Amino acid sequence: MAGNKFMFSTGIENSYPTIQLPDGTIKRVDEMEKTFHYTNWEKDFCLTKDLGIEFLRYGPPYYSTHLAPGKYDWSFTDETFNKLKELHITPIVDLCHFGVPDWIENFQNPDFPELFAEYALSFAQRFPELQLYTPINEIFITAMFSAKYGWWNERLNTDRSFVTALKHLAKANVMAMKAILKVQPEATFIQSESSEYFHAMDPRAVPLARFLNQKRFLSLDLTYGYPLNVAMYEYLLQNGMTRQDYEWFIKNQVKAKCIMGNDYYVTNEHLVFPDGHTQAAGEIFGYYVITHQYYKRYKLPIMHTETNIKMPACKEWLLKQWANVHRLKHDGIPIIGFTWYSLQHQVDWDSALRDDAGHVNELGLFDLDRNIMPVGEAYKKLIEDWKDILNEESFGLTFDNW
């Protein structure tokens, strides 16, 4: 991981959880379908290139690619990844984004880690030259939304179901990394995790805020084999994780091959009230302060892996987040990339994908007709202005991945 190229990136939003509709039926929410990527993928890649972006968070739809144990449909994957290669766009391969194939059911399935590792191995064998991966996107959010809030997939809402999902997701993540390394020893794994903070509203809320500010780290603690404090260890044991489960993470971590990806949205900070409820706080500390907390804990190189905000605040938010990132870099934090997520507007994220309403969320660099937005113009200019200067600064990475 030597070199000096700062990684400006975007992503194709590719969430695909299942939700329950009001009539009780189960529906797969596929954001690549809702945003018309399946019919515009070549144009989407060309638009990425036109912005001067060389790195793209992108992955095949896991649910429709992994058909059964040992059985895959690589047709769409072959087309898209070959086009990325032709355009000299480096994919940061996103292998699981909020959902699993129907035959795996959900994240409560104890077979998920082994099945997902098999999928990751098969992908790596098909594209052995690729080096950059996010095996599982936002493990903490996936477990919370699926198994604590009851919104997606298994739609459960207990601490035990949350810990079960968290354990399976983190184990699948580690097993996938180890499988990929068998094929590509130079692979680097960019975790993409939501960077959260919980603010106590008054002294009575301090104990809960303290607990939540430890809980936010659990997905990365397990992935990186980080030693837990007593409160978190007891929480996991009380909710179904065994001592042997935890020891597995300590013994199998591949932290040395990882970059910590931190996502930050205006919804990532929370107010905690004495009665136990929380609500969005807006931006209080911001990306700079919260990322410092994560860096102090794990001491890994960092990539800013997601941000957006709805129009008309997009351009101002872009420049504010970039100022945070560049200040971190200037202050000696090894931050190696910045991401506006996603390339195009999204659909139904105003309800966290729970309502199949078709609401267009104006968050993208382009609209759904592929017209460039003001934030797209601003991001293109930002890249043009900074790319050469950043390459002369003291820290960065390049990857010979084709």
C-alpha positions as CSV (number, residue, x, y, z in Angstrom):
1,M,0.0,0.0,0.0
2,A,2.6,2.6,-1.1
3,G,2.1,5.6,-3.3
4,N,0.6,9.0,-3.3
5,K,-2.8,9.1,-5.0
6,F,-5.7,10.4,-3.0
7,M,-8.9,8.5,-3.7
8,F,-11.8,10.7,-4.8
9,S,-14.8,8.3,-5.2
10,T,-18.5,8.0,-5.5
11,G,-20.8,4.9,-5.5
12,I,-23.7,3.3,-7.2
13,E,-26.4,2.9,-4.5
14,N,-27.0,-0.8,-4.4
15,S,-29.1,-1.6,-1.3
16,Y,-31.3,-4.6,-1.5
17,P,-33.0,-5.5,1.8
18,T,-36.4,-7.1,2.0
19,I,-39.3,-5.2,3.6
20,Q,-42.9,-6.1,4.6
21,L,-45.6,-4.2,2.8
22,P,-48.8,-3.1,4.5
23,D,-50.7,-6.1,3.1
24,G,-48.2,-8.4,4.7
25,T,-46.3,-9.4,1.5
26,I,-42.5,-9.4,1.5
27,K,-40.8,-7.3,-1.2
28,R,-37.2,-7.0,-2.2
29,V,-36.1,-3.3,-2.4
30,D,-33.5,-3.1,-5.1
31,E,-32.1,0.4,-5.3
32,M,-30.2,-0.3,-8.6
33,E,-33.6,-1.1,-10.1
34,K,-35.4,1.9,-8.5
35,T,-32.6,4.2,-9.8
36,F,-32.6,2.6,-13.3
37,H,-29.0,1.5,-13.1
38,Y,-29.7,-1.8,-14.8
39,T,-30.7,0.0,-17.9
40,N,-28.1,2.9,-17.6
41,W,-25.0,1.2,-16.2
42,E,-22.8,2.0,-19.1
43,K,-23.8,5.7,-19.0
44,D,-23.4,5.7,-15.2
45,F,-19.8,4.5,-15.5
46,C,-19.1,7.1,-18.2
47,L,-20.6,9.9,-16.0
48,T,-18.3,8.7,-13.2
49,K,-15.3,9.0,-15.6
50,D,-16.5,12.5,-16.8
51,L,-16.3,13.8,-13.2
52,G,-12.7,12.8,-13.0
53,I,-13.5,10.1,-10.5
54,E,-11.2,7.0,-10.6
55,F,-12.6,5.0,-7.7
56,L,-16.2,3.7,-7.5
57,R,-17.9,1.9,-4.7
58,Y,-19.7,-0.8,-6.7
59,G,-20.9,-4.4,-6.4
60,P,-23.1,-7.0,-8.0
61,P,-26.5,-7.6,-6.5
62,Y,-25.7,-10.4,-4.1
63,Y,-29.3,-11.6,-3.8
64,S,-29.6,-12.4,-7.5
65,T,-26.0,-13.5,-8.1
66,H,-25.5,-16.2,-5.5
67,L,-28.3,-18.6,-6.6
68,A,-27.5,-21.5,-4.3
69,P,-24.5,-23.1,-2.6
70,G,-21.8,-23.2,-5.3
71,K,-24.1,-21.8,-8.0
72,Y,-23.8,-18.3,-9.4
73,D,-25.1,-16.0,-12.2
74,W,-22.2,-13.8,-13.2
75,S,-23.7,-12.4,-16.4
76,F,-24.4,-8.9,-15.2
77,T,-21.2,-8.9,-13.1
78,D,-19.0,-9.8,-16.0
79,E,-20.5,-7.0,-18.2
80,T,-20.2,-4.3,-15.6
81,F,-16.8,-5.1,-14.2
82,N,-15.3,-5.5,-17.7
83,K,-16.6,-2.1,-18.6
84,L,-15.1,-0.6,-15.4
85,K,-11.8,-2.1,-16.5
86,E,-12.1,-0.7,-20.0
87,L,-12.7,2.8,-18.5
88,H,-9.9,2.5,-16.0
89,I,-12.2,3.0,-13.1
90,T,-11.1,1.1,-10.0
91,P,-14.0,-0.6,-8.2
92,I,-14.1,-0.8,-4.4
93,V,-16.1,-4.1,-4.5
94,D,-19.2,-4.1,-2.4
95,L,-20.2,-7.7,-2.0
96,C,-23.1,-7.4,0.5
97,H,-25.3,-4.3,0.9
98,F,-28.1,-4.8,3.4
99,G,-29.5,-8.1,2.1
100,V,-29.0,-11.7,1.3
101,P,-30.5,-14.1,-1.3
102,D,-33.9,-15.5,-0.5
103,W,-32.6,-19.0,0.1
104,I,-30.3,-17.8,2.9
105,E,-33.3,-16.0,4.4
106,N,-31.7,-13.4,6.7
107,F,-28.9,-12.6,9.1
108,Q,-30.1,-14.9,11.8
109,N,-29.0,-17.8,9.7
110,P,-25.9,-19.4,11.3
111,D,-24.8,-20.7,7.9
112,F,-24.5,-17.2,6.4
113,P,-20.8,-16.6,7.3
114,E,-19.7,-19.8,5.5
115,L,-22.0,-19.3,2.5
116,F,-20.9,-15.6,2.1
117,A,-17.2,-16.5,2.3
118,E,-17.8,-19.1,-0.4
119,Y,-19.3,-16.3,-2.6
120,A,-16.5,-13.9,-1.9
121,L,-13.9,-16.6,-2.8
122,S,-15.7,-17.3,-6.1
123,F,-15.9,-13.6,-6.9
124,A,-12.2,-13.2,-6.2
125,Q,-11.3,-16.2,-8.4
126,R,-13.3,-14.7,-11.2
127,F,-11.6,-11.3,-10.8
128,P,-8.2,-12.1,-9.3
129,E,-6.7,-8.8,-10.3
130,L,-9.0,-6.7,-8.1
131,Q,-7.5,-5.4,-4.8
132,L,-10.1,-3.2,-3.1
133,Y,-13.1,-4.6,-1.3
134,T,-15.8,-3.7,1.1
135,P,-17.0,-7.3,1.8
136,I,-20.0,-6.2,3.9
137,N,-21.3,-2.6,3.9
138,E,-22.3,-1.0,7.2
139,I,-22.5,-4.0,9.5
140,F,-23.7,-2.1,12.5
141,I,-26.5,-0.4,10.5
142,T,-27.5,-3.7,8.9
143,A,-27.8,-5.4,12.2
144,M,-29.7,-2.5,13.8
145,F,-32.2,-2.0,11.0
146,S,-32.8,-5.7,10.5
147,A,-32.6,-7.1,14.0
148,K,-33.1,-4.3,16.5
149,Y,-35.5,-1.8,14.8
150,G,-37.4,-4.5,13.0
151,W,-37.4,-2.7,9.6
152,W,-35.6,-5.0,7.2
153,N,-35.0,-8.7,6.4
154,E,-35.7,-10.7,9.6
155,R,-37.6,-7.7,11.1
156,L,-36.8,-8.6,14.7
157,N,-36.4,-6.1,17.6
158,T,-34.5,-7.6,20.5
159,D,-31.0,-7.3,21.8
160,R,-30.5,-11.0,21.3
161,S,-31.5,-10.9,17.6
162,F,-29.3,-7.8,17.2
163,V,-26.3,-9.6,18.7
164,T,-27.0,-12.7,16.6
165,A,-27.1,-10.6,13.4
166,L,-24.0,-8.6,14.4
167,K,-22.1,-11.8,15.2
168,H,-23.0,-13.5,11.9
169,L,-22.3,-10.3,9.8
170,A,-18.9,-9.6,11.4
171,K,-17.9,-13.3,11.1
172,A,-18.9,-13.3,7.5
173,N,-16.9,-10.2,6.9
174,V,-13.7,-11.7,8.4
175,M,-14.2,-15.0,6.7
176,A,-14.7,-13.2,3.3
177,M,-11.5,-11.2,3.8
178,K,-9.5,-14.3,4.5
179,A,-11.0,-16.1,1.5
180,I,-10.2,-13.2,-0.8
181,L,-6.6,-13.1,0.5
182,K,-6.1,-16.7,-0.6
183,V,-6.6,-15.5,-4.2
184,Q,-5.3,-12.0,-4.0
185,P,-2.7,-11.6,-1.2
186,E,-2.4,-7.9,-2.0
187,A,-6.1,-7.2,-1.3
188,T,-7.0,-4.3,0.9
189,F,-10.3,-4.1,2.7
190,I,-12.1,-0.8,3.2
191,Q,-14.7,-1.2,5.9
192,S,-17.6,1.2,5.4
193,E,-19.2,1.8,8.8
194,S,-21.5,4.5,10.1
195,S,-19.6,6.9,12.4
196,E,-22.1,7.7,15.2
197,Y,-22.2,9.7,18.4
198,F,-24.8,9.9,21.2
199,H,-25.2,13.2,23.2
200,A,-26.8,13.0,26.7
201,M,-29.5,15.6,27.1
202,D,-29.1,15.8,30.9
203,P,-27.2,14.0,33.6
204,R,-29.8,11.3,33.9
205,A,-29.2,10.3,30.3
206,V,-25.4,10.0,30.7
207,P,-25.3,6.2,31.5
208,L,-27.3,5.3,28.5
209,A,-25.3,7.7,26.2
210,R,-22.1,6.1,27.5
211,F,-23.4,2.6,26.8
212,L,-24.5,3.6,23.2
213,N,-21.2,5.3,22.6
214,Q,-19.5,2.0,23.3
215,K,-22.1,-0.1,21.4
216,R,-21.5,1.9,18.2
217,F,-18.0,0.4,18.0
218,L,-19.1,-3.3,18.2
219,S,-19.0,-4.1,14.5
220,L,-15.5,-2.8,14.1
221,D,-14.4,-4.2,17.5
222,L,-15.4,-7.7,16.3
223,T,-14.0,-7.3,12.8
224,Y,-10.6,-6.0,14.1
225,G,-10.4,-8.3,17.2
226,Y,-10.4,-5.2,19.5
227,P,-10.4,-6.0,23.3
228,L,-13.9,-5.2,24.6
229,N,-14.6,-3.4,27.9
230,V,-16.5,-5.3,30.6
231,A,-19.9,-3.7,29.8
232,M,-19.8,-4.6,26.1
233,Y,-18.5,-8.1,26.7
234,E,-21.3,-8.8,29.2
235,Y,-23.9,-7.3,26.9
236,L,-22.8,-9.7,24.1
237,L,-22.7,-12.7,26.5
238,Q,-26.1,-11.9,27.9
239,N,-27.5,-11.8,24.4
240,G,-26.3,-15.1,22.9
241,M,-22.6,-14.6,22.0
242,T,-20.4,-17.2,23.6
243,R,-16.8,-16.9,24.9
244,Q,-15.8,-19.1,22.1
245,D,-17.5,-16.8,19.6
246,Y,-15.6,-13.8,20.9
247,E,-12.3,-15.7,21.0
248,W,-12.8,-16.6,17.3
249,F,-12.7,-12.9,16.4
250,I,-9.5,-12.3,18.4
251,K,-7.7,-15.2,16.7
252,N,-8.9,-14.6,13.1
253,Q,-8.8,-10.8,12.6
254,V,-6.9,-9.5,9.5
255,K,-6.7,-5.8,10.7
256,A,-3.3,-5.3,9.1
257,K,-5.0,-5.6,5.7
258,C,-7.8,-3.1,6.5
259,I,-8.6,0.6,6.0
260,M,-11.3,2.0,8.3
261,G,-14.1,3.6,6.2
262,N,-16.1,6.2,8.1
263,D,-19.5,7.3,6.8
264,Y,-21.0,10.5,8.1
265,Y,-24.4,12.0,7.6
266,V,-26.3,14.8,9.3
267,T,-28.4,12.0,10.9
268,N,-25.3,10.3,12.6
269,E,-25.4,12.2,15.8
270,H,-28.2,11.6,18.3
271,L,-29.7,13.1,21.4
272,V,-30.3,10.7,24.3
273,F,-33.1,11.4,26.8
274,P,-33.6,10.1,30.3
275,D,-36.6,7.9,29.4
276,G,-34.4,6.0,26.9
277,H,-35.5,7.4,23.6
278,T,-33.2,9.1,21.1
279,Q,-33.7,11.6,18.3
280,A,-31.6,13.1,15.6
281,A,-29.3,15.8,16.8
282,G,-28.0,17.2,13.5
283,E,-24.4,18.1,13.1
284,I,-22.8,18.9,16.5
285,F,-19.3,17.4,16.6
286,G,-19.1,16.7,12.9
287,Y,-16.9,14.3,10.9
288,Y,-13.6,15.7,12.2
289,V,-14.2,15.1,15.8
290,I,-16.0,11.8,15.5
291,T,-13.4,10.3,13.1
292,H,-10.7,11.3,15.6
293,Q,-12.5,9.1,18.1
294,Y,-12.5,6.1,15.8
295,Y,-8.9,6.7,14.7
296,K,-7.8,6.9,18.4
297,R,-9.4,3.5,19.0
298,Y,-8.2,1.5,16.0
299,K,-5.1,3.3,14.7
300,L,-5.8,2.4,11.1
301,P,-5.6,4.4,7.8
302,I,-9.0,6.0,7.2
303,M,-11.2,6.6,4.1
304,H,-14.2,8.9,4.1
305,T,-16.6,6.4,2.5
306,E,-20.1,8.1,2.4
307,T,-21.9,11.4,2.8
308,N,-24.8,13.3,1.2
309,I,-27.6,15.6,2.1
310,K,-30.7,16.5,0.1
311,M,-30.9,19.5,-2.2
312,P,-30.5,22.5,-2.0
313,A,-28.0,22.0,0.8
314,C,-25.8,19.6,-1.1
315,K,-23.0,22.0,-2.3
316,E,-22.5,23.6,1.1
317,W,-22.5,20.2,2.7
318,L,-19.9,18.8,0.2
319,L,-17.5,21.7,0.9
320,K,-18.0,21.4,4.7
321,Q,-17.3,17.7,4.6
322,W,-14.3,18.2,2.4
323,A,-13.0,20.8,4.8
324,N,-13.2,18.2,7.6
325,V,-11.4,15.6,5.6
326,H,-8.6,17.9,4.5
327,R,-8.1,19.2,8.0
328,L,-7.7,15.6,9.3
329,K,-5.1,15.0,6.6
330,H,-3.3,18.2,7.4
331,D,-3.3,17.3,11.1
332,G,-1.5,14.0,10.4
333,I,-4.4,11.5,10.4
334,P,-3.7,9.0,7.6
335,I,-6.9,9.7,5.6
336,I,-6.7,8.4,2.0
337,G,-10.0,9.1,0.3
338,F,-13.3,11.1,0.1
339,T,-16.6,9.9,-1.2
340,W,-19.9,11.6,-2.2
341,Y,-22.6,8.9,-2.1
342,S,-24.1,8.3,-4.5
343,L,-23.7,9.0,-8.2
344,Q,-27.4,9.3,-8.9
345,H,-30.4,10.3,-6.8
346,Q,-31.8,7.6,-4.5
347,V,-35.3,6.4,-4.0
348,D,-37.3,5.9,-0.7
349,W,-34.3,6.5,1.7
350,D,-36.5,9.2,3.4
351,S,-38.2,6.2,5.0
352,A,-35.0,4.1,5.3
353,L,-36.4,2.0,2.4
354,R,-39.4,0.9,4.6
355,D,-42.0,2.5,2.4
356,D,-42.2,1.4,-1.2
357,A,-43.5,4.8,-2.2
358,G,-41.2,5.7,-5.1
359,H,-40.1,9.0,-3.4
360,V,-37.0,10.4,-5.2
361,N,-34.4,11.6,-2.7
362,E,-32.4,14.4,-4.3
363,L,-29.0,13.3,-3.0
364,G,-27.0,12.4,-6.0
365,L,-24.3,14.0,-8.2
366,F,-26.8,13.3,-11.1
367,D,-30.6,13.1,-11.2
368,L,-32.4,9.9,-12.3
369,D,-32.4,11.3,-15.9
370,R,-28.6,11.5,-15.6
371,N,-28.5,15.3,-15.6
372,I,-25.7,16.7,-13.6
373,M,-26.7,18.4,-10.3
374,P,-25.0,21.5,-8.8
375,V,-23.3,19.2,-6.3
376,G,-22.0,17.2,-9.2
377,E,-20.5,20.3,-10.8
378,A,-19.0,21.3,-7.4
379,Y,-17.5,17.9,-6.8
380,K,-15.9,17.9,-10.3
381,K,-14.4,21.3,-9.6
382,L,-13.2,20.2,-6.2
383,I,-11.4,17.2,-7.7
384,E,-9.8,19.3,-10.4
385,D,-8.7,21.8,-7.9
386,W,-7.2,19.4,-5.3
387,K,-6.1,16.2,-7.0
388,D,-2.6,17.4,-8.0
389,I,-1.9,19.3,-4.8
390,L,-3.0,16.3,-2.7
391,N,-0.7,14.0,-4.6
392,E,2.3,16.1,-3.4
393,E,1.2,16.0,0.3
394,S,2.6,13.6,2.8
395,F,0.1,10.7,2.8
396,G,-1.8,8.6,0.3
397,L,-2.2,5.3,-1.4
398,T,-2.2,3.9,-4.9
399,F,-3.3,0.4,-6.0
400,D,-2.1,-1.5,-9.1
401,N,-5.3,-3.4,-9.4
402,W,-5.8,-4.1,-13.1
